[in-house]
Amino acid sequence: DFTSQHNVQLRFYLLENATGARAEKVALTVFNQSGWTHWLGSVHAPFADQLPGELASANPPAADSPAFEKLKSEVAEKKIALAFFAPRGVGLTAWSGDEKALTKIRRRFMLLGQTLDGMRVWDIRRAMQAVHYVREDDRANIELHADGAMAVNALYAALFEPNVRRLDLMNLPQSHTVGPDYLGILKICDFPQVLDAERTQAELVEQ
């Protein structure tokens, strides 16, 4: 657990080989809500005792043992540590209510001069910093994995974190005109330009 900002407590999860050599890099997956649910299925069986709050939802996902075996193989074969993170509004901090209620929440953030996605960029940065802290500040190279609008948030976060060496971004929107929301961003740039800037400092994979 770590503090992203005042009164915002978040959690990331780290899976690594407990007996082999220390991993030299960390693959950090940033969840949207569907990714969170899928991941819970993969860790449901082996870590049920450690994740009571996460699995206490009204409709917990069914255990997916093959998915967990795939995670174990990735750790062993790639000699990598896997980190998983749900920014505010996803997973444990998800708000209740229908889509109309969630839209009102997002609009209230805008009235305060910020957007939910803008704050998620900060959360992703803080998660990367927390990974370094937990691993005794070894400055392991980080690979960022994210999907859809969250991939854009990860892209912006990586601009400010020099230890990101690779980004795997899936289902990127074509423009901020379809999301995610940052106040006034189109007066400055659109994220295709940010993609070009990021390519100068990290390996970038788009899917």
C-alpha positions in Angstrom: 0.0 0.0 0.0 1.2 3.6 -0.7 -0.1 7.1 -0.6 -0.6 8.6 -4.0 -1.6 11.9 -2.6 -3.3 13.2 0.5 -6.2 10.9 1.4 -5.7 8.7 -1.7 -4.4 5.3 -0.6 -3.6 2.8 -3.4 -2.1 -0.7 -3.7 0.0 -2.5 -6.1 0.9 -6.2 -6.3 4.3 -7.7 -7.0 4.9 -11.2 -8.2 8.5 -12.4 -8.4 10.6 -15.5 -8.0 11.3 -16.0 -4.3 14.2 -18.4 -4.8 15.9 -17.5 -8.0 18.1 -14.6 -9.0 16.7 -11.1 -8.4 14.8 -9.9 -11.5 16.6 -7.1 -13.3 13.4 -5.5 -14.6 9.7 -5.1 -13.7 6.7 -5.3 -16.0 4.0 -3.1 -14.5 0.5 -3.6 -15.8 -2.0 -0.8 -15.3 -5.5 -2.0 -15.0 -8.8 -0.7 -16.3 -11.8 -2.3 -14.6 -12.1 -5.3 -17.0 -8.3 -6.0 -16.7 -8.7 -5.9 -12.9 -11.5 -8.5 -13.0 -9.6 -10.8 -15.3 -6.4 -10.6 -13.1 -8.5 -11.4 -10.0 -9.5 -14.6 -11.7 -5.9 -15.6 -12.3 -4.8 -15.1 -8.7 -8.1 -16.2 -7.1 -7.0 -19.7 -6.2 -3.3 -19.3 -5.1 -3.8 -16.0 -3.1 -7.3 -16.2 -1.8 -6.1 -15.8 1.8 -4.1 -12.7 0.9 -6.8 -11.0 -1.1 -9.9 -11.1 1.0 -10.9 -7.5 0.3 -10.3 -7.8 -3.4 -12.4 -11.0 -3.7 -15.2 -9.8 -1.5 -17.1 -8.2 -4.4 -20.7 -9.4 -5.0 -19.7 -11.3 -8.1 -16.1 -12.4 -7.7 -14.5 -13.9 -10.8 -14.1 -17.6 -11.1 -10.6 -19.0 -10.5 -8.5 -19.2 -13.7 -5.7 -21.6 -12.9 -4.2 -21.6 -16.4 -3.9 -17.8 -16.4 -1.9 -18.0 -13.2 0.4 -20.7 -14.6 1.0 -18.4 -17.5 2.1 -15.6 -15.1 4.4 -18.1 -13.3 6.0 -19.1 -16.6 6.6 -15.5 -17.6 8.4 -14.8 -14.3 10.6 -17.9 -14.6 11.4 -17.7 -18.3 11.9 -14.0 -18.7 13.5 -13.6 -15.3 11.2 -10.6 -14.7 9.1 -9.4 -11.8 5.4 -8.7 -12.5 3.7 -5.7 -10.9 0.0 -5.0 -11.1 -1.7 -1.7 -10.3 -5.2 -0.3 -10.3 -5.3 3.5 -10.2 -8.1 5.4 -8.4 -11.6 4.6 -9.5 -10.5 1.0 -10.5 -10.6 -2.2 -8.4 -10.6 -1.5 -4.6 -11.3 2.2 -5.1 -14.0 1.8 -7.8 -17.1 4.0 -7.2 -20.5 2.4 -7.0 -23.4 3.5 -9.2 -24.5 3.4 -12.8 -22.8 5.1 -15.7 -24.8 8.3 -15.1 -23.6 8.5 -11.5 -20.0 7.9 -12.6 -20.3 10.7 -15.2 -21.3 13.1 -12.5 -18.2 12.1 -10.5 -16.0 12.8 -13.4 -17.7 16.2 -14.0 -17.2 17.2 -10.4 -13.5 16.6 -10.7 -13.4 19.0 -13.7 -15.2 21.7 -11.7 -12.4 21.4 -9.2 -9.8 22.0 -12.0 -8.7 18.4 -12.6 -9.9 15.3 -14.4 -10.0 11.7 -13.3 -7.5 10.6 -16.0 -5.2 13.5 -15.1 -5.1 12.2 -11.6 -4.6 8.6 -12.8 -1.4 9.8 -14.6 -0.1 10.9 -11.3 -1.2 7.6 -9.7 0.8 5.6 -12.3 3.9 7.7 -11.6 3.6 7.2 -7.9 3.1 3.4 -8.5 6.4 3.3 -10.4 8.1 5.1 -7.6 6.6 2.7 -5.1 8.0 -0.2 -7.1 11.5 1.2 -6.9 11.0 1.8 -3.1 9.8 -1.7 -2.4 12.7 -3.1 -4.4 15.1 -1.1 -2.2 15.5 1.6 -4.8 17.4 -0.6 -7.2 16.1 1.4 -10.2 15.1 -1.7 -12.1 14.0 -1.0 -15.6 10.2 -0.8 -15.9 8.0 -2.0 -18.8 4.6 -0.5 -18.8 1.6 -2.4 -20.1 -1.9 -0.8 -20.5 -5.0 -0.9 -22.6 -7.3 1.7 -24.2 -7.7 5.0 -22.4 -5.4 3.7 -19.6 -2.7 3.2 -22.1 -2.8 6.9 -22.8 -2.5 7.6 -19.1 0.5 5.3 -18.9 2.1 7.1 -21.9 1.9 10.5 -20.2 3.2 9.0 -16.9 6.2 7.5 -18.7 7.2 11.0 -20.0 8.1 12.0 -16.4 9.7 8.7 -15.2 13.1 8.1 -16.8 13.3 4.5 -15.7 10.6 3.3 -18.2 12.4 1.4 -20.9 9.4 -0.1 -22.8 5.7 0.6 -23.3 3.2 -2.0 -24.5 0.1 0.0 -25.4 -3.0 -1.7 -26.7 -6.1 -0.3 -28.4 -5.0 3.3 -28.3 -7.6 5.9 -29.2 -6.9 8.0 -32.2 -7.2 11.4 -30.5 -8.1 13.1 -27.2 -11.4 14.0 -28.9 -12.5 10.5 -28.0 -10.7 10.3 -24.7 -9.2 10.2 -22.2 -9.9 13.7 -20.7 -7.3 16.2 -19.7 -8.4 19.8 -19.3 -7.2 22.0 -22.2 -4.8 19.4 -23.7 -5.8 19.9 -27.3 -4.7 23.5 -27.0 -1.2 22.1 -26.6 -0.9 18.8 -28.3 -2.7 15.5 -29.1 -1.2 12.2 -28.0 0.1 11.1 -31.4 2.7 13.9 -30.9 3.3 12.5 -27.4 3.9 9.1 -28.9 6.6 10.6 -31.1 8.3 12.3 -28.1 8.2 9.1 -26.1 9.9 7.1 -28.8 13.0 9.1 -28.2 13.5 7.7 -24.7 11.8 4.3 -24.6 10.9 1.3 -26.8 7.3 1.7 -27.8 5.0 -1.1 -28.9 1.5 -0.4 -30.1 -1.1 -3.1 -30.6 
